[in-house]
Amino acid sequence: MNEIQGIARLKIYDGKLEEFKRLQSQCMQVVRTKDTGTLQYELYFNEDQTECLVLERYRRTISTAASQ
Protein backbone atom coordinates (compact mmCIF):
# COMPACT_ATOMS: atom_id res chain seq x y z
CA MET A 1 0.00 0.00 0.00
CA ASN A 2 1.36 3.43 -0.95
CA GLU A 3 -0.93 5.53 1.25
CA ILE A 4 -1.55 6.21 4.90
CA GLN A 5 -5.07 7.11 5.93
CA GLY A 6 -6.25 8.81 9.10
CA ILE A 7 -9.73 9.44 10.43
CA ALA A 8 -10.32 11.66 13.45
CA ARG A 9 -13.52 12.58 15.24
CA LEU A 10 -13.11 15.85 17.13
CA LYS A 11 -15.40 17.38 19.75
CA ILE A 12 -15.83 21.14 19.53
CA TYR A 13 -16.42 22.74 22.92
CA ASP A 14 -19.11 25.36 23.54
CA GLY A 15 -18.00 28.79 22.40
CA LYS A 16 -14.99 27.45 20.49
CA LEU A 17 -16.49 26.83 17.03
CA GLU A 18 -15.17 30.01 15.42
CA GLU A 19 -11.69 29.45 16.86
CA PHE A 20 -11.76 25.85 15.64
CA LYS A 21 -12.77 26.94 12.13
CA ARG A 22 -10.06 29.61 12.09
CA LEU A 23 -7.36 27.12 13.10
CA GLN A 24 -8.61 24.51 10.64
CA SER A 25 -8.53 27.12 7.89
CA GLN A 26 -4.86 27.75 8.69
CA CYS A 27 -4.18 24.00 8.60
CA MET A 28 -5.91 23.70 5.23
CA GLN A 29 -3.79 26.54 3.84
CA VAL A 30 -0.58 24.78 4.92
CA VAL A 31 -1.77 21.49 3.44
CA ARG A 32 -2.65 23.12 0.12
CA THR A 33 0.51 25.18 -0.24
CA LYS A 34 3.33 23.30 1.49
CA ASP A 35 2.50 19.64 2.05
CA THR A 36 3.00 17.91 -1.29
CA GLY A 37 2.39 14.45 0.20
CA THR A 38 -1.23 15.12 1.16
CA LEU A 39 -3.76 13.38 -1.07
CA GLN A 40 -6.90 14.20 0.92
CA TYR A 41 -7.71 16.51 3.84
CA GLU A 42 -11.43 17.01 4.35
CA LEU A 43 -13.62 18.19 7.21
CA TYR A 44 -17.23 17.23 7.86
CA PHE A 45 -19.32 18.78 10.64
CA ASN A 46 -22.36 17.26 12.31
CA GLU A 47 -25.66 19.15 12.11
CA ASP A 48 -25.16 21.29 15.23
CA GLN A 49 -21.41 21.72 14.57
CA THR A 50 -20.33 20.22 17.89
CA GLU A 51 -18.24 17.50 16.22
CA CYS A 52 -15.99 17.38 13.20
CA LEU A 53 -14.84 14.35 11.24
CA VAL A 54 -11.43 14.77 9.61
CA LEU A 55 -10.40 12.48 6.74
CA GLU A 56 -6.73 12.47 5.78
CA ARG A 57 -4.72 10.51 3.20
CA TYR A 58 -1.00 10.85 2.61
CA ARG A 59 1.51 9.36 0.22
CA ARG A 60 3.60 6.80 1.99
CA THR A 61 7.23 7.86 1.94
CA ILE A 62 10.43 6.16 3.00
CA SER A 63 10.37 8.02 6.34
CA THR A 64 6.77 7.01 7.14
CA ALA A 65 7.42 3.42 6.09
CA ALA A 66 10.48 3.21 8.34
CA SER A 67 8.49 4.32 11.38
CA GLN A 68 6.16 1.31 11.20
Secondary structure as UniProt FT lines:
FT   STRAND          3..11
FT   TURN            14..15
FT   HELIX           17..34
FT   TURN            36..37
FT   STRAND          38..45
FT   TURN            47..48
FT   STRAND          51..59
FT   HELIX           62..66
//
